[in-house]
Amino acid sequence: MNFSPKYVHTNLIARDWRALARFYIDLFGCVPVPPERDFRGPEIEAGTAIPGTHLTGMHLRLPGWGENGPTLELFHYDELDEHGPGVLNRPGFGHLAFQVSDVTAAQGAVLSAGGKAVGAVSTLHLPNGTAVTMCYVTDPEGNILELQRWN
């Protein structure tokens, strides 16, 4: 390999990026990384292959990785291409996972903040004797999240 890869961010396209940012800041402790983005013009049109595109948004530092950790990039395009709701077994992007100290409490907080339950809290036992308690929920815009605690 003649290049040096390093994971940088995951992008979510939001209907309301500011409201979605508040959700991730308030519930998971994500930290805004200035500046806010506001892109339009020939460069972003060339990069996205979307004529006339305009997008706005911001990066949020994900919890647990420090100042140089990866970010969640939240963008909103003025023109959105809507698709059906996400499902866990659709090829491509599946979910974001957050480790939490109490899965049931975290699930309740997500539901109180406008998210929805996808499945029940359950504990999976791995062959090596460890176990993970987990559940799937959505953020307020329907993106699937996994909440997990390793036992």
C-alpha positions in Angstrom: 0.0 0.0 0.0 1.6 3.3 -1.1 -0.8 5.6 0.9 -1.4 6.0 4.6 -5.1 5.5 5.4 -6.6 6.9 8.7 -10.3 6.8 9.5 -11.6 10.4 9.7 -15.4 10.6 9.8 -18.8 9.1 9.1 -21.3 11.3 7.2 -25.1 11.5 7.9 -27.4 13.5 5.6 -30.0 15.2 7.8 -33.3 16.8 7.2 -32.5 19.3 10.0 -28.8 19.1 10.8 -29.0 21.5 13.7 -31.7 19.5 15.5 -29.8 16.2 14.8 -26.5 17.8 16.1 -28.3 18.8 19.4 -29.5 15.2 19.7 -26.0 13.7 19.5 -24.5 16.5 21.6 -27.1 16.2 24.4 -27.4 12.4 24.5 -23.9 11.1 23.6 -21.6 14.0 24.5 -20.4 14.7 21.0 -18.5 18.0 20.7 -18.9 20.5 17.8 -15.8 20.9 15.7 -15.8 24.4 14.1 -16.3 25.8 11.6 -19.8 25.1 10.4 -19.8 24.2 6.7 -21.7 26.1 4.0 -20.7 24.8 0.5 -22.0 25.9 -2.9 -20.4 26.6 -6.2 -18.5 24.8 -8.9 -16.1 22.9 -6.6 -18.8 21.2 -4.5 -20.9 20.6 -7.7 -17.8 18.8 -9.2 -17.1 16.8 -6.1 -20.7 15.7 -5.5 -21.8 15.4 -9.2 -24.9 17.3 -8.2 -25.5 20.4 -10.3 -26.6 23.5 -8.3 -25.9 21.8 -5.0 -25.8 23.6 -1.7 -25.0 21.9 1.6 -24.6 23.1 5.2 -23.6 21.3 8.3 -20.9 20.6 10.9 -18.6 17.9 12.4 -19.1 16.5 15.8 -16.2 14.9 17.7 -17.3 11.4 18.7 -17.0 10.5 22.5 -14.2 8.5 23.9 -11.4 9.2 21.4 -10.0 12.6 22.5 -9.2 15.8 20.5 -8.0 13.9 17.4 -10.7 11.3 17.3 -13.0 10.7 14.4 -16.1 12.8 13.8 -19.7 12.5 12.8 -20.3 14.8 9.9 -23.9 16.1 9.7 -24.8 17.7 6.4 -28.1 19.0 4.9 -28.5 19.4 1.2 -31.0 22.0 0.0 -32.5 19.3 -2.3 -32.8 15.9 -0.6 -33.3 12.6 -2.5 -35.7 10.8 -0.1 -35.7 7.0 0.2 -37.5 4.4 2.4 -36.7 3.8 6.0 -33.5 2.1 7.0 -33.4 -1.5 8.0 -30.7 -3.5 9.6 -30.2 -6.0 6.8 -30.0 -3.6 3.9 -26.6 -3.7 2.1 -24.4 -0.7 2.8 -24.4 1.5 5.9 -26.1 -0.2 8.8 -25.8 1.7 12.0 -23.6 3.8 14.4 -22.7 2.1 17.7 -22.2 3.7 21.1 -20.9 2.0 24.1 -22.9 3.0 27.2 -22.8 2.1 30.9 -26.6 1.2 31.0 -28.3 0.1 27.8 -31.8 0.3 29.2 -31.3 3.8 30.5 -29.7 4.9 27.2 -32.5 3.4 25.3 -35.0 5.4 27.4 -33.1 8.6 26.9 -33.0 8.1 23.1 -36.8 7.4 23.1 -37.5 10.4 25.2 -35.4 12.6 22.8 -37.5 11.5 19.8 -35.9 8.3 18.7 -37.7 5.0 18.2 -37.1 1.4 19.3 -36.0 -1.0 16.6 -35.7 -4.1 18.8 -35.7 -5.1 22.4 -32.7 -5.0 24.8 -31.0 -8.4 24.7 -27.8 -10.0 25.8 -25.7 -12.0 23.3 -23.2 -14.6 24.6 -20.0 -15.0 22.6 -18.1 -18.3 22.4 -15.2 -16.9 24.4 -17.4 -16.4 27.5 -17.9 -12.6 27.1 -21.4 -11.1 26.6 -22.7 -7.9 25.1 -26.0 -6.3 26.2 -27.4 -4.3 23.3 -30.4 -2.8 21.5 -31.1 -1.0 18.4 -32.9 2.4 18.3 -33.1 5.2 15.8 -32.2 8.9 16.2 -35.1 11.4 15.5 -34.4 11.2 11.7 -34.5 7.4 11.6 -30.8 6.6 11.5 -30.2 3.3 13.3 -28.0 3.3 16.4 -26.7 0.4 18.4 -26.4 0.9 22.2 -24.1 -1.7 23.8 -22.5 -2.6 27.0 -19.9 -5.4 27.3 -20.3 -7.6 30.3 
